[in-house]
């Protein structure tokens, strides 16, 4: 492993969920286990091929979005917190991947 990712509870519940999911996705990626996240999305009715996305931050944001969906929080709750191109791209990918 070449990176350390640290997660601190510094924000509101929804933001913390997203950050934790984001950082855990980096860990999945580091262990070549991103297919586990794809499978969880599939079980929720989404078809996403994470290994085809070259930007690791976009993939990590998708993992953060999964954490929200898994805990029954709408993606829209983060709109004010995350205003980055990578987050917006991740959000579009998830929204378009609903089967």
N, C-alpha and C positions, 0 to 999 in steps of 0.2 A: 504494500500500500504506500502510495506516495503523498497522500494528503490526509490531514486530520480535519474533521468537520465537527464543530462544537455547536450544541444547541442550548440556548438559554431561554428560560421563561421570562420574557421581558415585556410582552405585549398582551393584548386581549386574547381570549380563548381561540377565536377564529384565526387570528394572525399566527399565534403560536402553533396551531395545528398545521397551517400551511408551511411554516418554516421547518417544523419537525419533519413533515413529509418530504419537503424539498431536500433536506440534509440526508434523510434516510435513503432517498433515491440516488444521491451521489454514492452512498455506500453500496447499494445494489449494483450500480454501474461498475464500481471498483472491483467487485467480486464477480463480474460477468454474470449477474443474476437478474438483469433487467426484465427478462422474460417472466419472472414472477409477478412483476407489476402489470405487465401486459395481460397476464391471465386474470388478475383481479379486476382489471378494467373490463375484460371480456365477460366475466361473471356478472358485471353490473350493466351489460348491454352496450358496451363500447368496443370498437375495433380500432386499436391504435398499434402501429408498428414502431415502437420506440427506437429500435436499432437502425431505422432508416433516417432518424433525425440526427443531424451532425452536431448541433449546438447542445452541449451538455447542460447549459443553464436552462434551455427550453425544456429539455427532458426532466430536469430537476423540478421545474415549476409544474410540469404535468403531474409529477409525484405529489407535489404539494396540493394540487387541485384534487387529486384522488383522496388525499387525507380528509379534505373538506367533504367530498361526496360520501365517503365511507361513514362519516360522523353526522350525516344529514344536515350539512350547512350549505347553503347556496353559494355558488362561485361569485355571485354578484356582491357578496359581503366584503370582498377584498378590493373592489374597484378603487376605493380611495387610498388604500395602503400601497398597492403595487401599480405603479404607472411606468413600467419599463417595456420596451419593445419585446424583450424575451417573454415576459409574463403575458402580454397581449397575444403573442404568437401561440404560446402554450394554450391559452384559453380558447382561441379559435380552433386549434387542432382538436381539443377535447370536444367542443361543441359540434364540430363537423363529423366526429367519429361515432356519434350515437347511432346505433343500428336501428 
